[in-house]
Amino acid sequence: MKFSLSHGRQVVRFIYLFNYPEGISVEESEKWFFDEHVPAVKKMPGIVRYNTWKGLPPIRMWTFDPYDRFVRLVELVFSGMEDCLSATVRNPELWRSGVEGRPGFRELECLMLDEEPQYNLLKDIPVQQFPYLSNPAKYTSGKMLEDDFDDVIIDVYMFNYNLKVSQTEGEDWYLGHHVREGRISKRLGNKHYQTWKTLKVSEEAGSALKPNRFYRLTELGLPPYALQDPPANAELPAMLAYTQSPFGKVIGEWRNILIDPDKPQDLL
């Protein structure tokens, strides 16, 4: 059998989160997005899938960055890397920034990914986990939750590592500890927990897109109780106590959005 390397050489997913400028209503901004931006994108060659999800309201679960910072997540999928680059970093007008009172994007964070995740974190065991597989899970005090619910929403987050730690040190903590412990909290049922390593590309001068800014994107499914506030005076549930990195603050920048996976809007 001939060995082949597919990483970054087949279907490419361009993922972006965005919000709109101040001084213009959400209704006007959405009209610009669907009536102007989307039709212009659809003229680009090589598109095989184009979906968007509206961001959900914040939940009580802690995060590095506000859940409602961005209004939409978009997945724009191309048949190959060249078509993806031609439509994105080499096409700055298509991704112009809006200014106050004018339609466009205010903040837009993006990255490029393979079609398949690097790890299905419910099944795969990254090599960074091998030294820690026998480490027991630790919990805070409180009532243990029996998580036999299907996931109903997905927390999509992208991040990079603190410049004071190496990528090897960051991956050791994230893949070796954090996601290993996250998997422990997920039981049987319809669960979702996957991660991708960003495909690094040449960034073009004059483009507002910075697809190399974030190192990873992870999709974490969350059960129904993540959406609910505990009743007043109720006993707090026992929570998994995640291992802290010996290198201190590992995460550099973090962006996220909550979506309902069952409610994509097909833009094609």
C-alpha positions in Angstrom: 0.0 0.0 0.0 1.4 3.4 -1.0 1.8 5.9 1.9 0.0 9.2 1.4 -0.1 12.4 3.5 -3.5 14.1 3.4 -3.0 16.7 6.2 -3.8 20.1 4.5 -3.9 18.6 1.0 -7.6 17.7 0.5 -10.9 19.4 1.6 -10.2 22.5 3.7 -12.6 24.0 6.2 -12.4 27.8 6.7 -14.1 28.6 10.0 -14.8 32.1 11.1 -16.6 33.9 14.0 -17.7 37.5 13.7 -19.6 40.4 15.1 -20.9 43.6 13.5 -19.9 47.3 13.9 -21.5 49.6 16.4 -23.9 52.2 15.2 -25.8 49.9 12.9 -28.7 47.6 13.9 -28.4 43.8 13.9 -31.2 43.7 11.4 -29.3 45.9 8.9 -26.1 44.0 9.5 -27.8 40.6 8.9 -29.3 42.0 5.7 -25.8 43.0 4.5 -24.4 39.6 5.4 -27.1 37.5 3.7 -27.8 39.9 0.7 -24.3 41.1 -0.1 -21.5 39.1 1.6 -22.9 35.6 1.1 -23.8 36.0 -2.6 -20.2 37.3 -3.2 -18.7 34.4 -1.4 -20.8 31.9 -3.4 -19.2 33.1 -6.6 -15.8 31.8 -5.5 -14.8 28.4 -7.1 -14.3 25.2 -5.2 -17.0 25.6 -2.5 -18.4 22.3 -1.4 -20.2 23.3 1.8 -21.3 26.6 3.3 -23.2 26.8 6.6 -23.8 29.3 9.4 -25.0 29.0 13.0 -26.4 31.9 15.1 -24.6 32.2 18.4 -26.6 31.2 21.5 -27.0 33.2 24.8 -24.3 32.8 27.4 -24.3 30.0 30.0 -23.1 30.0 33.5 -20.1 27.7 32.8 -16.8 29.6 33.1 -14.9 30.5 30.0 -11.8 32.6 29.1 -13.8 34.9 26.8 -17.5 36.0 26.7 -19.8 33.4 25.0 -21.7 36.2 23.3 -18.8 38.1 21.9 -19.6 36.9 18.4 -23.0 36.7 16.6 -22.3 33.9 14.1 -20.1 31.0 13.3 -19.6 30.1 9.6 -18.1 27.0 8.1 -17.0 27.6 4.5 -15.6 24.4 3.0 -13.4 24.2 -0.2 -12.3 21.2 -2.3 -8.7 22.2 -1.9 -6.3 24.7 -0.3 -5.7 26.8 -3.4 -9.4 27.6 -3.8 -9.6 28.4 -0.1 -6.7 30.8 -0.2 -8.0 32.5 -3.4 -11.3 33.2 -1.7 -9.9 34.3 1.6 -6.5 35.8 2.3 -6.0 36.6 -1.3 -9.4 38.4 -1.6 -9.2 41.2 1.0 -12.3 43.1 -0.4 -14.5 40.2 0.4 -13.6 40.3 4.1 -13.4 44.1 4.6 -13.8 45.5 8.1 -16.9 47.6 8.8 -16.6 50.9 10.5 -19.1 52.5 12.9 -22.4 53.0 11.1 -21.4 51.0 8.0 -22.1 47.3 7.3 -19.2 44.8 7.5 -17.3 42.8 10.0 -16.1 44.5 13.3 -14.2 41.5 14.7 -13.5 38.4 12.6 -11.5 35.5 13.9 -10.7 32.6 11.6 -8.6 29.6 10.9 -8.2 26.8 8.4 -8.7 23.1 9.2 -8.7 19.7 7.7 -12.1 18.1 7.1 -11.5 15.4 9.8 -10.4 16.3 13.3 -6.9 15.5 14.5 -8.4 13.7 17.5 -11.9 12.5 18.4 -11.3 13.1 22.0 -13.9 10.5 23.1 -12.0 7.7 21.3 -8.5 8.7 20.5 -5.6 8.9 23.0 -3.0 11.6 22.0 0.5 10.6 22.9 0.7 13.4 25.4 -1.7 11.4 27.6 0.4 8.3 28.0 2.3 9.5 31.1 -0.9 10.5 32.9 -3.4 7.7 32.0 -3.2 6.2 35.5 -3.8 9.6 37.3 -7.2 9.5 39.1 -9.8 12.1 38.5 -10.3 14.7 41.3 -13.6 16.4 42.1 -14.7 19.2 44.3 -17.1 18.5 47.1 -20.8 18.2 46.3 -23.4 15.9 44.8 -22.1 13.8 41.9 -24.0 14.3 38.7 -25.0 11.3 36.6 -24.4 12.5 33.1 -26.5 10.2 31.0 -27.8 13.0 28.8 -27.1 13.6 25.1 -25.2 16.7 24.2 -27.6 19.5 23.0 -25.3 22.4 22.3 -21.6 22.8 21.2 -19.0 25.1 22.6 -16.7 25.9 19.7 -13.5 27.5 20.9 -10.2 28.4 19.3 -7.1 29.3 21.2 -3.3 29.8 21.1 -0.7 29.2 23.8 0.9 31.8 26.0 4.1 33.1 24.4 6.0 32.3 27.7 5.4 28.5 27.2 6.5 26.4 24.2 4.0 24.6 22.0 5.3 21.3 23.4 4.6 22.5 27.0 1.2 23.8 25.9 0.2 20.6 24.2 1.4 18.5 27.1 -1.0 20.4 29.4 -4.0 20.6 26.9 -3.8 17.2 25.3 -2.2 15.4 28.2 -4.3 16.7 31.0 -7.2 19.0 30.1 -8.9 17.0 27.4 -8.1 13.7 29.2 -9.9 14.9 32.2 -12.7 16.4 30.0 -13.3 12.9 28.5 -13.7 11.5 32.0 -16.7 13.7 32.5 -18.4 12.4 29.4 -20.3 9.0 29.6 -22.5 7.1 27.2 -24.9 8.7 24.9 -24.6 11.1 21.9 -21.5 12.9 22.9 -19.2 15.3 20.9 -15.6 16.2 21.7 -13.2 16.8 18.8 -10.1 19.0 18.2 -8.2 20.2 15.1 -4.7 21.7 14.7 -4.8 24.8 12.6 -3.4 24.5 9.0 -0.7 27.2 8.7 -0.8 29.2 5.5 0.9 32.3 4.1 -0.9 35.4 5.2 -1.2 38.1 2.6 -0.3 41.8 3.1 -3.4 44.0 3.2 -5.7 41.1 4.3 -7.8 41.5 7.4 -7.8 37.8 7.8 -5.2 36.2 10.2 -5.8 32.5 10.0 -2.6 31.6 11.8 -3.4 33.4 14.9 -4.9 30.4 16.8 -3.2 27.1 17.2 -6.3 24.9 17.8 -10.0 24.7 17.4 -12.1 22.3 19.6 -15.8 21.4 19.6 -17.1 20.5 23.0 -20.6 19.1 23.3 -22.6 20.2 26.4 -25.6 18.5 28.1 -28.9 20.1 29.0 -27.9 21.0 32.6 -25.2 23.3 31.3 -28.0 25.6 30.2 -29.7 25.7 33.5 -29.1 27.7 36.7 -29.2 25.6 39.8 -32.2 26.2 42.1 -31.8 28.6 45.0 -30.2 27.0 48.0 -29.5 23.8 46.1 -26.5 21.7 46.9 -23.7 22.6 44.4 -22.7 19.6 42.2 -19.3 18.1 42.4 -17.2 19.4 39.6 -14.1 17.9 38.0 -11.0 19.6 39.3 -8.8 20.1 36.3 -5.0 19.8 36.5 -3.2 23.1 36.5 0.0 23.5 34.4 3.3 23.7 36.3 4.2 26.4 33.7 1.5 28.8 35.0 -0.8 30.4 32.5 -0.8 28.2 29.4 -3.6 29.8 27.3 -2.8 33.0 25.5 -5.8 34.1 23.5 -9.2 32.3 23.5 -12.4 32.9 21.4 -15.6 30.9 21.6 -19.2 30.7 20.6 -22.1 28.4 21.6 -24.2 26.9 18.8 -27.1 24.5 18.4 -25.6 21.7 16.1 -29.1 20.8 14.9 -29.8 24.3 13.5 -27.3 25.0 10.7 -28.4 27.4 7.9 -27.3 26.1 4.5 -26.0 29.0 2.5 -25.6 27.2 -0.8 
